[in-house]
């Protein structure tokens, strides 16, 4: 049987091991940064979409820490403001039901609909294009640092 020796195989193996060890840290850091940037972009979109800029809606935006490991890593974005769903999805306009504790005869009637602003949906649509490119760039940087590119 003939033995074949490949030059540089050990160095390649060491570079691959270095990249495998660095991947979880790189992925976690990238997801944290992308989550923070997503939150900033949602706040900008919120400020341009709402009429009253009290800041109460934007204060309720939260980015949770990275969860999972390896390919299952993810970061959650959530809105804790109790009125967020009304602005995002829209709501019915309803007349006042009571005044000074007395029930009004024409109270509780639907008089229209306020359409939703779809703030998070607009930012999410932009991130479906932007985020894969950012992650690919970070991954290539990591491979370059490990000597694989």
C-alpha positions in Angstrom: 0.0 0.0 0.0 1.3 3.4 -0.9 1.2 6.3 1.6 0.3 9.8 0.4 1.6 12.7 2.4 -0.2 16.0 2.0 1.9 19.1 2.7 0.2 21.7 5.0 -2.6 19.3 6.2 -1.7 19.8 9.9 -1.7 23.5 9.6 -5.0 23.4 7.8 -6.4 21.2 10.6 -5.1 23.6 13.3 -6.7 26.6 11.5 -10.0 24.7 11.2 -9.9 23.9 14.9 -9.2 27.5 15.8 -12.2 28.6 13.7 -14.5 26.0 15.3 -13.5 27.2 18.7 -14.0 30.9 17.8 -17.4 30.4 16.1 -19.7 30.4 19.2 -18.1 33.5 20.6 -18.3 35.3 17.2 -21.9 34.2 16.6 -23.0 35.3 20.1 -21.3 38.7 19.7 -22.8 39.2 16.2 -26.3 38.3 17.4 -26.0 40.7 20.3 -24.9 43.5 18.1 -27.5 42.8 15.4 -30.2 42.8 18.1 -29.1 46.1 19.5 -29.0 47.6 16.0 -32.5 46.2 15.2 -33.8 47.9 18.4 -32.2 51.2 17.3 -33.8 50.9 13.9 -37.2 50.1 15.3 -37.0 53.2 17.6 -36.1 55.4 14.6 -39.0 53.9 12.6 -41.3 54.4 15.7 -40.4 58.1 16.0 -41.1 58.7 12.3 -44.4 56.7 12.4 -46.2 58.0 15.5 -47.7 61.5 16.0 -47.1 61.9 19.7 -43.4 61.4 20.5 -43.6 60.8 24.3 -41.1 58.0 24.1 -43.3 55.6 26.1 -43.6 53.2 23.2 -39.9 53.1 22.5 -39.0 52.6 26.2 -40.9 49.3 26.0 -38.6 47.7 23.3 -36.4 45.0 24.8 -33.7 42.7 23.3 -33.2 39.5 25.3 -29.8 37.9 25.8 -28.7 35.4 23.2 -30.2 31.9 23.8 -29.2 28.5 22.5 -25.9 27.1 21.3 -24.3 26.6 17.9 -26.7 26.7 15.0 -29.6 27.1 17.4 -28.5 30.5 18.7 -31.2 33.2 18.6 -32.0 36.6 20.1 -35.6 37.7 20.9 -36.9 41.2 20.4 -40.1 42.2 22.2 -42.3 45.2 23.0 -43.5 45.5 26.6 -45.6 48.6 26.2 -49.2 47.7 26.8 -50.5 49.8 23.9 -47.9 48.5 21.3 -50.3 46.1 19.6 -52.8 48.9 19.1 -50.3 51.0 17.2 -48.7 48.1 15.3 -51.9 46.3 14.2 -54.5 49.1 14.4 -57.7 49.3 16.5 -61.3 50.2 16.4 -62.5 53.6 17.5 -65.3 53.1 20.1 -67.5 55.8 21.7 -67.3 56.4 25.4 -69.5 53.9 27.4 -70.0 55.8 30.6 -69.7 59.4 31.9 -69.4 60.2 35.6 -70.4 56.6 36.4 -73.6 56.6 34.4 -74.0 54.4 31.3 -74.5 56.4 28.1 -77.3 55.3 25.8 -75.2 55.6 22.6 -72.0 54.4 24.3 -69.7 51.6 23.1 -70.5 52.0 19.4 -67.9 51.4 16.7 -67.3 54.7 14.8 -64.3 53.8 12.7 -60.9 52.0 12.5 -57.4 53.3 13.0 -55.0 51.4 10.7 -51.8 49.9 12.1 -48.4 51.5 11.5 -46.6 48.1 11.0 -43.4 49.5 12.5 -41.6 46.3 13.4 -42.8 44.6 10.2 -41.1 47.3 8.1 -37.8 47.0 9.9 -38.0 43.2 9.8 -38.4 43.3 6.1 -35.2 45.4 5.7 -33.3 43.0 8.0 -34.1 39.9 6.0 -31.8 41.4 3.3 -29.3 43.3 5.6 -28.6 40.7 8.3 -27.4 37.8 6.2 -24.9 40.1 4.5 -23.6 41.4 7.9 -23.3 37.9 9.3 -21.5 36.7 6.2 -19.0 39.6 6.5 -18.3 38.8 10.1 -17.8 35.1 9.3 -15.4 36.0 6.5 -13.5 38.2 8.9 -13.2 35.4 11.4 -12.0 33.0 8.7 -9.4 35.5 7.6 -8.2 35.9 11.2 -7.9 32.1 11.5 -5.9 31.9 8.3 -8.4 30.0 6.2 -8.9 32.8 3.6 
